[in-house]
Amino acid sequence: MGLDEIKRRVAAAEQAAGRAAGAVTLIAVSKVQPDARVTAVLDAGHRTFGENYVQEAQGKWPGWRDAYDGVSVHMIGPLQSNKAKPAVALFDAIHTLDRMSLARKLAQQVTEQGRSPQLFVQVNTGDEPQKAGILADELPGFLTSCRDLGLTPEGLMCIPPEGEDPVPHFRLLRRLAEENGLPKLSMGMSADFEAAIAEGATHIRVGSAIFGARDYG
């Protein structure tokens, strides 16, 4: 499909939802993509990317940041607490704050490094036992605890249950964000980003529709 087509569809979805042009940040999910595909998207002028693995991101983004101005890299995969130090050093945003042990590690690193990525709290909107994320009814207390540590979450993130209509999950996330005074919503991927935009997404995460299918080798 490619970057240009996805950008066209994002713009059309913004317009259809009555939202301002550029209201939605397109995160190009570059995990496990060949370097040539990523540099092609960089050469096309896109600057916001998403990664799932700290070690993989460490291996490629410092060099690309030197070569391309204005690059922003977002952590969108599960983050191990023992990777908090390199995560705070590398990423401009972390979308997967999902437990207090991680919050404490991030707060320590924010203090030590003097820089703070944007933080999104991952919410388990489907109450799925196998999935990471804060349960909806536990969110206010979790946010209070994060703020007590000196963290300032700016938004929420969700991954709706596979095979379910994502719209009720997007609506729940938006309601939770509004109730808790959070302006940003990271929701929507390749298959459902237009619905997410209609429901208020500020950040969407699109990978294969931009880069092509991943080859995990």
Secondary structure as GFF3:
##gff-version 3
##sequence-region A 1 217
A	DSSP	alpha_helix	3	16	.	.	.	ID=ss1
A	DSSP	beta_strand	25	29	.	.	.	ID=ss2
A	DSSP	alpha_helix	35	43	.	.	.	ID=ss3
A	DSSP	beta_strand	48	51	.	.	.	ID=ss4
A	DSSP	alpha_helix	54	67	.	.	.	ID=ss5
A	DSSP	beta_strand	72	75	.	.	.	ID=ss6
A	DSSP	three_ten_helix	81	83	.	.	.	ID=ss7
A	DSSP	alpha_helix	84	90	.	.	.	ID=ss8
A	DSSP	beta_strand	93	97	.	.	.	ID=ss9
A	DSSP	alpha_helix	100	113	.	.	.	ID=ss10
A	DSSP	beta_strand	118	122	.	.	.	ID=ss11
A	DSSP	three_ten_helix	136	138	.	.	.	ID=ss12
A	DSSP	alpha_helix	139	148	.	.	.	ID=ss13
A	DSSP	beta_strand	155	157	.	.	.	ID=ss14
A	DSSP	alpha_helix	167	179	.	.	.	ID=ss15
A	DSSP	beta_strand	184	186	.	.	.	ID=ss16
A	DSSP	alpha_helix	193	198	.	.	.	ID=ss17
A	DSSP	beta_strand	203	206	.	.	.	ID=ss18
A	DSSP	alpha_helix	208	211	.	.	.	ID=ss19
###
